[in-house]
């Protein structure tokens, strides 16, 4: 599992397999100590740290895998600006 990430590691939201691979590069069960702690933290949507963001995305991807959906993409799109901010991604001026 890759713990240190940079903004360059963030996949394009249109890259379905890339987003899934990124989500699964973090194991919330191991990081938070149990399935219960992992899912509870994801439901809380704390979003105060990279661990919070990565765990929420991990849980969304796991749930999507079990249901055969791509619902994790909406979660990633919602979290992407927070990832970019926390990782110091350059901002674009429109």
ROLO-986666 format. One record per residue: residue number from 1; residue in three letters; x, y negated, z negated of N, C-alpha, C in turn. Coordinates in Angstrom, 3 decimals, always signed. Atoms other than C-alpha are relative to their C-alpha. Layout:
<site num="NUM" residuo="ALA" n_c1="X" n_c2="Y" n_c3="Z" ca_c1="X" ca_c2="Y" ca_c3="Z" c_c1="X" c_c2="Y" c_c3="Z"/>
...
This chain:
<site num="1" residuo="UNK" n_c1="+0.854" n_c2="+1.180" n_c3="+0.000" ca_c1="+0.000" ca_c2="+0.000" ca_c3="+0.000" c_c1="+0.894" c_c2="-1.235" c_c3="+0.000"/>
<site num="2" residuo="UNK" n_c1="-0.768" n_c2="+1.238" n_c3="-0.101" ca_c1="+1.383" ca_c2="-3.384" ca_c3="+0.988" c_c1="-0.582" c_c2="-1.020" c_c3="-0.967"/>
<site num="3" residuo="UNK" n_c1="+0.503" n_c2="+0.952" n_c3="+0.991" ca_c1="+1.087" ca_c2="-5.754" ca_c3="-1.963" c_c1="+0.269" c_c2="-1.441" c_c3="+0.396"/>
<site num="4" residuo="UNK" n_c1="-0.347" n_c2="+1.359" n_c3="-0.390" ca_c1="+2.871" ca_c2="-8.814" ca_c3="-0.611" c_c1="-0.462" c_c2="-0.242" c_c3="+1.431"/>
<site num="5" residuo="UNK" n_c1="+0.484" n_c2="+0.340" n_c3="-1.335" ca_c1="+1.061" ca_c2="-10.375" ca_c3="+2.300" c_c1="+0.240" c_c2="-1.482" c_c3="+0.246"/>
<site num="6" residuo="UNK" n_c1="-0.100" n_c2="+1.405" n_c3="-0.383" ca_c1="+1.410" ca_c2="-13.631" ca_c3="+4.186" c_c1="-1.167" c_c2="-0.309" c_c3="+0.933"/>
<site num="7" residuo="UNK" n_c1="+1.123" n_c2="+0.370" n_c3="-0.862" ca_c1="-1.056" ca_c2="-15.570" ca_c3="+6.269" c_c1="+0.133" c_c2="+0.629" c_c3="+1.382"/>
<site num="8" residuo="UNK" n_c1="-0.189" n_c2="-0.629" n_c3="-1.303" ca_c1="+0.507" ca_c2="-13.989" ca_c3="+9.368" c_c1="-0.559" c_c2="+1.424" c_c3="+0.045"/>
<site num="9" residuo="UNK" n_c1="+0.553" n_c2="-1.357" n_c3="+0.068" ca_c1="-0.827" ca_c2="-10.605" ca_c3="+8.187" c_c1="-1.511" c_c2="+0.029" c_c3="+0.199"/>
<site num="10" residuo="UNK" n_c1="+1.461" n_c2="+0.052" n_c3="-0.109" ca_c1="-4.440" ca_c2="-11.782" ca_c3="+8.476" c_c1="-0.427" c_c2="+0.286" c_c3="+1.439"/>
<site num="11" residuo="UNK" n_c1="+0.436" n_c2="-0.315" n_c3="-1.365" ca_c1="-6.093" ca_c2="-10.137" ca_c3="+11.487" c_c1="-1.063" c_c2="-0.968" c_c3="+0.499"/>
<site num="12" residuo="UNK" n_c1="+1.060" n_c2="+0.773" n_c3="-0.632" ca_c1="-8.320" ca_c2="-11.945" ca_c3="+13.923" c_c1="-1.335" c_c2="+0.646" c_c3="-0.366"/>
<site num="13" residuo="UNK" n_c1="+1.299" n_c2="-0.577" n_c3="+0.368" ca_c1="-11.959" ca_c2="-11.510" ca_c3="+12.813" c_c1="-0.637" c_c2="+0.847" c_c3="+1.097"/>
<site num="14" residuo="UNK" n_c1="+0.552" n_c2="-0.786" n_c3="-1.109" ca_c1="-12.774" ca_c2="-10.094" ca_c3="+16.270" c_c1="+0.675" c_c2="+1.362" c_c3="+0.146"/>
<site num="15" residuo="UNK" n_c1="-0.750" n_c2="-1.258" n_c3="-0.067" ca_c1="-10.248" ca_c2="-7.274" ca_c3="+15.789" c_c1="-0.565" c_c2="+0.982" c_c3="-1.032"/>
<site num="16" residuo="UNK" n_c1="+0.727" n_c2="-0.881" n_c3="+0.914" ca_c1="-12.572" ca_c2="-4.685" ca_c3="+14.239" c_c1="+0.933" c_c2="+0.992" c_c3="-0.689"/>
<site num="17" residuo="UNK" n_c1="-0.892" n_c2="-0.994" n_c3="+0.608" ca_c1="-9.920" ca_c2="-2.010" ca_c3="+13.704" c_c1="+1.097" c_c2="-0.671" c_c3="-0.812"/>
<site num="18" residuo="UNK" n_c1="-1.016" n_c2="+0.730" n_c3="+0.752" ca_c1="-7.354" ca_c2="-4.582" ca_c3="+12.569" c_c1="-0.508" c_c2="-0.464" c_c3="-1.353"/>
<site num="19" residuo="UNK" n_c1="+0.599" n_c2="+0.433" n_c3="+1.266" ca_c1="-9.693" ca_c2="-5.967" ca_c3="+9.918" c_c1="-0.175" c_c2="+1.203" c_c3="-0.919"/>
<site num="20" residuo="UNK" n_c1="+0.177" n_c2="-1.193" n_c3="+0.832" ca_c1="-10.495" ca_c2="-2.446" ca_c3="+8.723" c_c1="+1.346" c_c2="+0.468" c_c3="-0.553"/>
<site num="21" residuo="UNK" n_c1="-1.332" n_c2="-0.422" n_c3="+0.456" ca_c1="-6.799" ca_c2="-1.530" ca_c3="+8.549" c_c1="+0.519" c_c2="-0.940" c_c3="-1.082"/>
<site num="22" residuo="UNK" n_c1="-0.419" n_c2="+0.972" n_c3="+1.012" ca_c1="-6.069" ca_c2="-4.730" ca_c3="+6.634" c_c1="-0.745" c_c2="+0.249" c_c3="-1.310"/>
<site num="23" residuo="UNK" n_c1="+0.797" n_c2="-0.261" n_c3="+1.201" ca_c1="-8.912" ca_c2="-4.012" ca_c3="+4.204" c_c1="+0.495" c_c2="+1.236" c_c3="-0.735"/>
<site num="24" residuo="UNK" n_c1="-0.412" n_c2="-1.261" n_c3="+0.614" ca_c1="-7.662" ca_c2="-0.490" ca_c3="+3.613" c_c1="+1.477" c_c2="+0.012" c_c3="-0.407"/>
<site num="25" residuo="UNK" n_c1="-1.397" n_c2="+0.073" n_c3="+0.430" ca_c1="-4.053" ca_c2="-1.615" ca_c3="+3.076" c_c1="+0.105" c_c2="-0.348" c_c3="-1.481"/>
<site num="26" residuo="UNK" n_c1="+0.096" n_c2="+0.280" n_c3="+1.433" ca_c1="-5.171" ca_c2="-2.464" ca_c3="-0.474" c_c1="-0.896" c_c2="+1.065" c_c3="-0.600"/>
<site num="27" residuo="UNK" n_c1="+0.821" n_c2="-1.016" n_c3="+0.659" ca_c1="-6.490" ca_c2="+0.185" ca_c3="-2.863" c_c1="-0.509" c_c2="-0.562" c_c3="-1.321"/>
<site num="28" residuo="UNK" n_c1="+0.598" n_c2="+0.590" n_c3="+1.191" ca_c1="-8.830" ca_c2="-1.425" ca_c3="-5.365" c_c1="-0.112" c_c2="+0.961" c_c3="-1.162"/>
<site num="29" residuo="UNK" n_c1="+0.102" n_c2="-0.993" n_c3="+1.067" ca_c1="-9.236" ca_c2="+1.808" ca_c3="-7.298" c_c1="+1.305" c_c2="+0.062" c_c3="-0.781"/>
<site num="30" residuo="UNK" n_c1="-1.305" n_c2="-0.042" n_c3="+0.658" ca_c1="-5.506" ca_c2="+1.946" ca_c3="-8.016" c_c1="+0.324" c_c2="-1.332" c_c3="-0.664"/>
<site num="31" residuo="UNK" n_c1="-0.362" n_c2="+1.327" n_c3="+0.508" ca_c1="-5.074" ca_c2="-1.796" ca_c3="-8.493" c_c1="-0.778" c_c2="-0.367" c_c3="-1.258"/>
<site num="32" residuo="UNK" n_c1="+0.822" n_c2="+0.366" n_c3="+1.144" ca_c1="-7.967" ca_c2="-2.201" ca_c3="-10.922" c_c1="-0.188" c_c2="+1.139" c_c3="-0.999"/>
<site num="33" residuo="UNK" n_c1="-0.033" n_c2="-1.087" n_c3="+0.967" ca_c1="-7.633" ca_c2="+1.199" ca_c3="-12.555" c_c1="-1.098" c_c2="+1.038" c_c3="+0.091"/>
<site num="34" residuo="UNK" n_c1="+1.080" n_c2="-0.983" n_c3="-0.118" ca_c1="-10.911" ca_c2="+2.899" ca_c3="-11.688" c_c1="-1.004" c_c2="-0.457" c_c3="+1.052"/>
<site num="35" residuo="UNK" n_c1="+1.080" n_c2="+0.314" n_c3="-0.931" ca_c1="-13.812" ca_c2="+3.071" ca_c3="-9.272" c_c1="-0.937" c_c2="-1.036" c_c3="-0.617"/>
<site num="36" residuo="UNK" n_c1="+0.948" n_c2="+0.887" n_c3="+0.674" ca_c1="-16.050" ca_c2="+1.348" ca_c3="-11.825" c_c1="+0.534" c_c2="-1.427" c_c3="-0.095"/>
<site num="37" residuo="UNK" n_c1="-0.597" n_c2="+1.334" n_c3="+0.119" ca_c1="-13.658" ca_c2="-1.557" ca_c3="-12.445" c_c1="+0.090" c_c2="-0.675" c_c3="+1.366"/>
<site num="38" residuo="UNK" n_c1="-0.136" n_c2="+0.511" n_c3="-1.364" ca_c1="-13.082" ca_c2="-1.966" ca_c3="-8.716" c_c1="-1.336" c_c2="-0.522" c_c3="+0.526"/>
<site num="39" residuo="UNK" n_c1="+1.296" n_c2="+0.400" n_c3="-0.547" ca_c1="-16.735" ca_c2="-2.080" ca_c3="-7.736" c_c1="-0.646" c_c2="-1.114" c_c3="-0.823"/>
<site num="40" residuo="UNK" n_c1="+0.536" n_c2="+1.060" n_c3="+0.848" ca_c1="-17.718" ca_c2="-4.225" ca_c3="-10.710" c_c1="+0.627" c_c2="-1.345" c_c3="+0.354"/>
<site num="41" residuo="UNK" n_c1="-0.698" n_c2="+1.239" n_c3="-0.364" ca_c1="-15.084" ca_c2="-6.824" ca_c3="-9.824" c_c1="-0.457" c_c2="-0.495" c_c3="+1.371"/>
<site num="42" residuo="UNK" n_c1="+0.445" n_c2="+0.396" n_c3="-1.343" ca_c1="-16.173" ca_c2="-6.810" ca_c3="-6.170" c_c1="-1.400" c_c2="-0.612" c_c3="-0.050"/>
<site num="43" residuo="UNK" n_c1="+1.366" n_c2="+0.535" n_c3="+0.117" ca_c1="-19.819" ca_c2="-7.371" ca_c3="-7.125" c_c1="-0.011" c_c2="-1.392" c_c3="-0.633"/>
<site num="44" residuo="UNK" n_c1="-0.061" n_c2="+1.307" n_c3="+0.667" ca_c1="-18.805" ca_c2="-10.341" ca_c3="-9.317" c_c1="+0.420" c_c2="-1.116" c_c3="+0.949"/>
<site num="45" residuo="UNK" n_c1="-0.472" n_c2="+0.981" n_c3="-0.989" ca_c1="-17.205" ca_c2="-12.079" ca_c3="-6.310" c_c1="+0.734" c_c2="-1.166" c_c3="-0.667"/>
<site num="46" residuo="UNK" n_c1="-0.770" n_c2="+1.032" n_c3="+0.707" ca_c1="-14.742" ca_c2="-13.939" ca_c3="-8.524" c_c1="+0.772" c_c2="-0.895" c_c3="+0.965"/>
<site num="47" residuo="UNK" n_c1="-0.713" n_c2="+0.716" n_c3="-1.064" ca_c1="-12.561" ca_c2="-14.943" ca_c3="-5.564" c_c1="+1.012" c_c2="-1.017" c_c3="-0.523"/>
<site num="48" residuo="UNK" n_c1="-0.971" n_c2="+0.917" n_c3="+0.606" ca_c1="-9.984" ca_c2="-16.592" ca_c3="-7.852" c_c1="+1.445" c_c2="+0.364" c_c3="+0.311"/>
<site num="49" residuo="UNK" n_c1="-1.363" n_c2="-0.454" n_c3="-0.278" ca_c1="-6.949" ca_c2="-14.587" ca_c3="-6.724" c_c1="+0.006" c_c2="+0.867" c_c3="+1.254"/>
<site num="50" residuo="UNK" n_c1="-0.111" n_c2="-0.902" n_c3="-1.149" ca_c1="-5.635" ca_c2="-12.562" ca_c3="-3.815" c_c1="-0.492" c_c2="+1.394" c_c3="-0.344"/>
<site num="51" residuo="UNK" n_c1="+0.499" n_c2="-1.319" n_c3="+0.415" ca_c1="-6.387" ca_c2="-9.404" ca_c3="-5.797" c_c1="-1.522" c_c2="+0.016" c_c3="+0.080"/>
<site num="52" residuo="UNK" n_c1="+1.467" n_c2="+0.080" n_c3="-0.081" ca_c1="-10.023" ca_c2="-10.536" ca_c3="-6.096" c_c1="-0.474" c_c2="+0.095" c_c3="+1.448"/>
<site num="53" residuo="UNK" n_c1="+0.405" n_c2="+0.008" n_c3="-1.412" ca_c1="-10.263" ca_c2="-11.214" ca_c3="-2.353" c_c1="+0.231" c_c2="+1.352" c_c3="+0.649"/>
<site num="54" residuo="UNK" n_c1="-0.330" n_c2="-1.277" n_c3="-0.634" ca_c1="-8.519" ca_c2="-8.031" ca_c3="-1.301" c_c1="-0.894" c_c2="+1.111" c_c3="-0.530"/>
<site num="55" residuo="UNK" n_c1="+0.869" n_c2="-1.020" n_c3="+0.571" ca_c1="-10.606" ca_c2="-5.948" ca_c3="-3.686" c_c1="-1.415" c_c2="-0.096" c_c3="+0.568"/>
<site num="56" residuo="UNK" n_c1="+1.349" n_c2="+0.168" n_c3="-0.558" ca_c1="-13.882" ca_c2="-7.414" ca_c3="-2.428" c_c1="-0.059" c_c2="+0.525" c_c3="+1.429"/>
<site num="57" residuo="UNK" n_c1="-0.045" n_c2="-0.490" n_c3="-1.377" ca_c1="-12.866" ca_c2="-6.701" ca_c3="+1.163" c_c1="+0.161" c_c2="+1.516" c_c3="+0.037"/>
<site num="58" residuo="UNK" n_c1="-0.189" n_c2="-1.452" n_c3="+0.090" ca_c1="-11.677" ca_c2="-3.191" ca_c3="+0.250" c_c1="-1.334" c_c2="+0.689" c_c3="-0.279"/>
<site num="59" residuo="UNK" n_c1="+1.289" n_c2="-0.621" n_c3="+0.341" ca_c1="-15.042" ca_c2="-2.383" ca_c3="-1.346" c_c1="-0.996" c_c2="-0.109" c_c3="+1.151"/>
<site num="60" residuo="UNK" n_c1="+0.902" n_c2="+0.158" n_c3="-1.149" ca_c1="-16.942" ca_c2="-3.782" ca_c3="+1.635" c_c1="+0.363" c_c2="+0.985" c_c3="+1.103"/>
<site num="61" residuo="UNK" n_c1="-0.437" n_c2="-0.941" n_c3="-1.039" ca_c1="-14.847" ca_c2="-1.670" ca_c3="+4.014" c_c1="-0.333" c_c2="+1.434" c_c3="-0.385"/>
<site num="62" residuo="UNK" n_c1="+0.340" n_c2="-1.355" n_c3="+0.457" ca_c1="-15.329" ca_c2="+1.469" ca_c3="+1.916" c_c1="-1.505" c_c2="+0.250" c_c3="+0.160"/>
<site num="63" residuo="UNK" n_c1="+1.454" n_c2="-0.150" n_c3="-0.133" ca_c1="-19.091" ca_c2="+0.895" ca_c3="+1.810" c_c1="-0.388" c_c2="+0.129" c_c3="+1.470"/>
<site num="64" residuo="UNK" n_c1="+0.293" n_c2="-0.070" n_c3="-1.433" ca_c1="-19.151" ca_c2="+0.299" ca_c3="+5.565" c_c1="+0.380" c_c2="+1.348" c_c3="+0.579"/>
<site num="65" residuo="UNK" n_c1="-0.423" n_c2="-1.321" n_c3="-0.482" ca_c1="-17.229" ca_c2="+3.505" ca_c3="+6.174" c_c1="-1.060" c_c2="+1.049" c_c3="-0.353"/>
<site num="66" residuo="UNK" n_c1="+0.991" n_c2="-0.992" n_c3="+0.441" ca_c1="-19.818" ca_c2="+5.457" ca_c3="+4.181" c_c1="-1.340" c_c2="-0.149" c_c3="+0.710"/>
<site num="67" residuo="UNK" n_c1="+1.286" n_c2="+0.218" n_c3="-0.665" ca_c1="-22.771" ca_c2="+3.874" ca_c3="+5.976" c_c1="+0.123" c_c2="-0.024" c_c3="+1.520"/>
<site num="68" residuo="UNK" n_c1="-0.206" n_c2="+0.028" n_c3="-1.445" ca_c1="-21.215" ca_c2="+3.875" ca_c3="+9.436" c_c1="-0.272" c_c2="-1.356" c_c3="+0.622"/>
<site num="69" residuo="UNK" n_c1="+0.267" n_c2="+1.348" n_c3="-0.500" ca_c1="-21.590" ca_c2="+0.112" ca_c3="+9.775" c_c1="+1.301" c_c2="-0.798" c_c3="+0.108"/>
<site num="70" residuo="UNK" n_c1="-1.141" n_c2="+0.911" n_c3="-0.027" ca_c1="-19.279" ca_c2="-2.820" ca_c3="+10.367" c_c1="-0.302" c_c2="-1.228" c_c3="-0.864"/>
<site num="71" residuo="UNK" n_c1="+0.359" n_c2="+1.085" n_c3="+0.908" ca_c1="-20.681" ca_c2="-4.926" ca_c3="+7.528" c_c1="+1.194" c_c2="-0.683" c_c3="-0.639"/>
<site num="72" residuo="UNK" n_c1="-1.206" n_c2="+0.585" n_c3="+0.594" ca_c1="-17.172" ca_c2="-5.485" ca_c3="+6.212" c_c1="+0.501" c_c2="-1.205" c_c3="+0.799"/>
<site num="73" residuo="UNK" n_c1="-0.441" n_c2="+1.138" n_c3="-0.812" ca_c1="-16.596" ca_c2="-7.896" ca_c3="+9.106" c_c1="-0.598" c_c2="-1.314" c_c3="-0.507"/>
<site num="74" residuo="UNK" n_c1="+0.623" n_c2="+1.207" n_c3="+0.552" ca_c1="-19.066" ca_c2="-10.395" ca_c3="+7.621" c_c1="+0.692" c_c2="-0.403" c_c3="-1.297"/>
<site num="75" residuo="UNK" n_c1="-0.728" n_c2="+0.293" n_c3="+1.234" ca_c1="-17.277" ca_c2="-10.105" ca_c3="+4.289" c_c1="+1.344" c_c2="-0.628" c_c3="+0.332"/>
<site num="76" residuo="UNK" n_c1="-1.300" n_c2="+0.545" n_c3="-0.393" ca_c1="-13.934" ca_c2="-10.709" ca_c3="+5.986" c_c1="-0.142" c_c2="-1.438" c_c3="+0.500"/>
<site num="77" residuo="UNK" n_c1="+0.199" n_c2="+1.360" n_c3="-0.512" ca_c1="-15.266" ca_c2="-13.759" ca_c3="+7.823" c_c1="-0.270" c_c2="-0.987" c_c3="-1.132"/>
<site num="78" residuo="UNK" n_c1="+0.268" n_c2="+0.866" n_c3="+1.149" ca_c1="-16.539" ca_c2="-15.175" ca_c3="+4.514" c_c1="+1.261" c_c2="-0.229" c_c3="-0.834"/>
<site num="79" residuo="UNK" n_c1="-1.208" n_c2="+0.096" n_c3="+0.822" ca_c1="-13.228" ca_c2="-14.477" ca_c3="+2.766" c_c1="+1.182" c_c2="-0.624" c_c3="+0.734"/>
<site num="80" residuo="UNK" n_c1="-1.153" n_c2="+0.454" n_c3="-0.779" ca_c1="-10.909" ca_c2="-15.548" ca_c3="+5.594" c_c1="+0.475" c_c2="-1.406" c_c3="-0.373"/>
<site num="81" residuo="UNK" n_c1="-0.493" n_c2="+1.329" n_c3="+0.391" ca_c1="-10.816" ca_c2="-19.276" ca_c3="+4.707" c_c1="+0.676" c_c2="+0.003" c_c3="-1.377"/>
<site num="82" residuo="UNK" n_c1="-0.615" n_c2="-0.098" n_c3="+1.328" ca_c1="-10.012" ca_c2="-18.344" ca_c3="+1.102" c_c1="+1.359" c_c2="+0.674" c_c3="+0.083"/>
<site num="83" residuo="UNK" n_c1="-1.295" n_c2="-0.640" n_c3="-0.236" ca_c1="-7.258" ca_c2="-15.967" ca_c3="+2.217" c_c1="+0.982" c_c2="-1.026" c_c3="+0.569"/>
<site num="84" residuo="UNK" n_c1="-0.876" n_c2="+0.972" n_c3="-0.654" ca_c1="-5.832" ca_c2="-18.687" ca_c3="+4.456" c_c1="+0.474" c_c2="-1.066" c_c3="-0.983"/>
<site num="85" residuo="UNK" n_c1="-0.349" n_c2="+1.018" n_c3="+0.986" ca_c1="-5.919" ca_c2="-21.250" ca_c3="+1.656" c_c1="+0.997" c_c2="+0.550" c_c3="-1.016"/>
<site num="86" residuo="UNK" n_c1="-0.880" n_c2="-0.578" n_c3="+1.019" ca_c1="-4.314" ca_c2="-18.952" ca_c3="-0.923" c_c1="+1.368" c_c2="+0.381" c_c3="+0.548"/>
<site num="87" residuo="UNK" n_c1="-1.258" n_c2="-0.425" n_c3="-0.606" ca_c1="-1.650" ca_c2="-17.801" ca_c3="+1.517" c_c1="+0.738" c_c2="-1.146" c_c3="+0.697"/>
<site num="88" residuo="UNK" n_c1="-0.672" n_c2="+1.161" n_c3="-0.562" ca_c1="-0.795" ca_c2="-21.309" ca_c3="+2.712" c_c1="+0.047" c_c2="-0.037" c_c3="+1.509"/>
<site num="89" residuo="UNK" n_c1="+0.055" n_c2="+0.033" n_c3="-1.466" ca_c1="-1.844" ca_c2="-20.880" ca_c3="+6.319" c_c1="-0.055" c_c2="-1.447" c_c3="+0.472"/>
<site num="90" residuo="UNK" n_c1="+0.076" n_c2="+1.366" n_c3="-0.527" ca_c1="-1.313" ca_c2="-23.988" ca_c3="+8.429" c_c1="-1.434" c_c2="-0.335" c_c3="+0.398"/>
<site num="91" residuo="UNK" n_c1="+1.348" n_c2="+0.430" n_c3="-0.377" ca_c1="-4.464" ca_c2="-25.974" ca_c3="+8.981" c_c1="+0.049" c_c2="-0.580" c_c3="+1.402"/>
<site num="92" residuo="UNK" n_c1="+0.092" n_c2="+0.556" n_c3="-1.353" ca_c1="-5.627" ca_c2="-26.981" ca_c3="+12.413" c_c1="-0.864" c_c2="-1.242" c_c3="-0.052"/>
<site num="93" residuo="UNK" n_c1="+0.787" n_c2="+1.232" n_c3="-0.092" ca_c1="-6.867" ca_c2="-30.452" ca_c3="+13.159" c_c1="-0.782" c_c2="+0.026" c_c3="+1.299"/>
<site num="94" residuo="UNK" n_c1="+0.850" n_c2="-0.058" n_c3="-1.196" ca_c1="-9.807" ca_c2="-30.410" ca_c3="+15.531" c_c1="-0.106" c_c2="-1.343" c_c3="+0.654"/>
